[in-house]
Amino acid sequence: MIDLELEIDELVVEGIPRGGRVRFAVSLRRELQRLLTERALPSSLRRSRELKQIAPRTPRVPDDASANQLGVAVARTIYEALSR
């Protein structure tokens, strides 16, 4: 088993109402945890212990997406960027 700590210094996401920020963060953390647990460790993390920067694509979500849905979508794009 690999002990992994992922620290995100800065994440810019626009359009989340103040009341949805905690739900967004919880959903993002849970989805990233699920992806890193259920799938293979992304290649970028196998090559290096520290990544200075990644550039995930902008997730495609409906205009009426909830904070939870947005958190999941952003987590998936982060995982995809780590997998490149």
One Martini backbone bead per residue (centre of mass of N, CA, C, O) as a GRO file, in nm:
protein
   84
    1MET     BB    1   0.098   0.035   0.020
    2ILE     BB    2   0.034   0.375  -0.039
    3ASP     BB    3   0.144   0.682   0.085
    4LEU     BB    4  -0.063   0.970   0.020
    5GLU     BB    5  -0.003   1.321  -0.042
    6LEU     BB    6  -0.227   1.586  -0.136
    7GLU     BB    7  -0.142   1.917  -0.243
    8ILE     BB    8  -0.335   2.217  -0.284
    9ASP     BB    9  -0.256   2.545  -0.319
   10GLU     BB   10  -0.426   2.609  -0.595
   11LEU     BB   11  -0.779   2.687  -0.671
   12VAL     BB   12  -0.975   2.795  -0.946
   13VAL     BB   13  -1.323   2.873  -0.881
   14GLU     BB   14  -1.615   2.966  -1.037
   15GLY     BB   15  -1.958   3.002  -0.907
   16ILE     BB   16  -1.955   2.948  -0.600
   17PRO     BB   17  -2.133   2.964  -0.350
   18ARG     BB   18  -2.068   3.016  -0.031
   19GLY     BB   19  -2.254   2.765   0.069
   20GLY     BB   20  -2.085   2.550  -0.141
   21ARG     BB   21  -1.779   2.517  -0.064
   22VAL     BB   22  -1.779   2.273   0.123
   23ARG     BB   23  -1.916   2.072  -0.068
   24PHE     BB   24  -1.705   2.091  -0.284
   25ALA     BB   25  -1.455   2.002  -0.118
   26VAL     BB   26  -1.566   1.727  -0.031
   27SER     BB   27  -1.616   1.612  -0.316
   28LEU     BB   28  -1.332   1.636  -0.421
   29ARG     BB   29  -1.188   1.464  -0.208
   30ARG     BB   30  -1.354   1.201  -0.243
   31GLU     BB   31  -1.300   1.157  -0.548
   32LEU     BB   32  -0.994   1.148  -0.536
   33GLN     BB   33  -0.980   0.914  -0.339
   34ARG     BB   34  -1.126   0.711  -0.514
   35LEU     BB   35  -0.942   0.720  -0.764
   36LEU     BB   36  -0.671   0.651  -0.608
   37THR     BB   37  -0.786   0.372  -0.501
   38GLU     BB   38  -0.925   0.228  -0.769
   39ARG     BB   39  -0.688   0.323  -0.929
   40ALA     BB   40  -0.421   0.396  -1.067
   41LEU     BB   41  -0.140   0.545  -1.040
   42PRO     BB   42  -0.037   0.808  -1.168
   43SER     BB   43   0.232   0.862  -1.368
   44SER     BB   44   0.335   1.129  -1.238
   45LEU     BB   45   0.359   0.991  -0.945
   46ARG     BB   46   0.568   0.769  -1.031
   47ARG     BB   47   0.801   0.975  -1.132
   48SER     BB   48   0.720   1.180  -0.889
   49ARG     BB   49   0.703   1.341  -0.573
   50GLU     BB   50   0.687   1.630  -0.725
   51LEU     BB   51   0.455   1.879  -0.829
   52LYS     BB   52   0.427   2.202  -0.940
   53GLN     BB   53   0.232   2.156  -1.205
   54ILE     BB   54  -0.098   2.163  -1.337
   55ALA     BB   55  -0.337   2.135  -1.635
   56PRO     BB   56  -0.644   2.131  -1.623
   57ARG     BB   57  -0.925   2.107  -1.753
   58THR     BB   58  -1.232   2.219  -1.823
   59PRO     BB   59  -1.515   2.137  -1.702
   60ARG     BB   60  -1.818   1.978  -1.797
   61VAL     BB   61  -2.107   2.154  -1.691
   62PRO     BB   62  -2.387   2.240  -1.591
   63ASP     BB   63  -2.525   2.536  -1.498
   64ASP     BB   64  -2.694   2.365  -1.254
   65ALA     BB   65  -2.473   2.271  -1.089
   66SER     BB   66  -2.365   2.148  -0.816
   67ALA     BB   67  -2.123   2.148  -0.586
   68ASN     BB   68  -2.087   1.842  -0.598
   69GLN     BB   69  -2.061   1.809  -0.907
   70LEU     BB   70  -1.819   1.999  -0.935
   71GLY     BB   71  -1.622   1.846  -0.752
   72VAL     BB   72  -1.617   1.588  -0.921
   73ALA     BB   73  -1.526   1.714  -1.191
   74VAL     BB   74  -1.259   1.835  -1.089
   75ALA     BB   75  -1.131   1.574  -0.987
   76ARG     BB   76  -1.124   1.434  -1.265
   77THR     BB   77  -0.939   1.645  -1.405
   78ILE     BB   78  -0.702   1.609  -1.216
   79TYR     BB   79  -0.655   1.308  -1.265
   80GLU     BB   80  -0.610   1.334  -1.569
   81ALA     BB   81  -0.361   1.524  -1.545
   82LEU     BB   82  -0.192   1.313  -1.381
   83SER     BB   83  -0.213   1.089  -1.626
   84ARG     BB   84  -0.016   1.241  -1.847
   0.00000   0.00000   0.00000
